[in-house]
């Protein structure tokens, strides 16, 4: 029990530290390369913070526990929107650009709907895995063609956002960071992020198993939240540094990566039937939260997620856990 406790505590400590290093490095790379921070969030940060989900999914699938991998992918997406965006919005308003509304959120919605169609037969087989993997290659091609463009500044933010950013210190006011130093920070932060999140998930999973909780519930709760902690830590660090475009890009990109790289792994490595609740309950909550972000963007004077909207996201997330408690935990004890 002492080892498990240490794994949880040390995992949390190093998770927070590494997220700060990772965000600093990613923001510096964006500035040096003249690439918008949103694009860095959508790609480098999103893929980096999705690494724990990928590692857990591979391990779970190869060890004969694909339900943990599936629960991890869907549960992480629910946590990314309900928990990560909700908490981040309480710290600083998350500005949603025209590009987010026109391209990125629609892509996430389409990918989410396609996953639902593939799961309609309550089975995740090899064909499903190949389709999702093919969509991932198309997404990478889309990023290469349309996203990696040099921008002197973000030009599609609302006027209020420009006024807000103008009142805040910018990277131009800070001492420049060399590419080598920025890359070192990013790499070190990513490595420690992966190790610390793995330590935290292992400790939490061991604690849950000792209490006799089902693998499905572990995947949807402890593992999914644990592997979403890098996104949460990175988003909080981004918000504290006034880089909320990194936070929204991180969540959108991470959710796309989860559905197109994490979910296909159990389909490719351990195909088989899924439980009814995965589609009828968990997928529908994920779909609802995804559409909710789009709807919240149109409420108010400008497209942004404010503290009040963040509370709404957290309320839905909390309600989901109440539903899990009633349908999974009570049934397992």
Buried (B, 14 or more C-beta within 10 A) or exposed (E): EEEBEEBBEBBBEBBBBBBBBBBBBBBBBBBBBEBBBBBBBBBBBBBBBBBBBBBBBBBBBBEEBBBBBBBBBBBBBBBBBBBBBBBBBBBBBBBBBEBBBEBBBEBBBEBBEBBBEBBEEEBBBEEBBEBBBEBBEEBEEEBEEEBEEEBEEBEBBBEEBBEBBEEEEEBEEEEEBEEEBBBBBBBBBBBBBBBBBBBBBBBBBBBBEEEEBBBBBBBBBBBBBBBBBBBBBBBBBBBBBBBBBBBBBBBBBBBBBBBBBBBBBBBBBBBEEBBEBBBEBBBEBBBBBBBBBBEBBEEEEBBBBBEEBBEBBBEBBEEBBEBBEEEBBEEEE
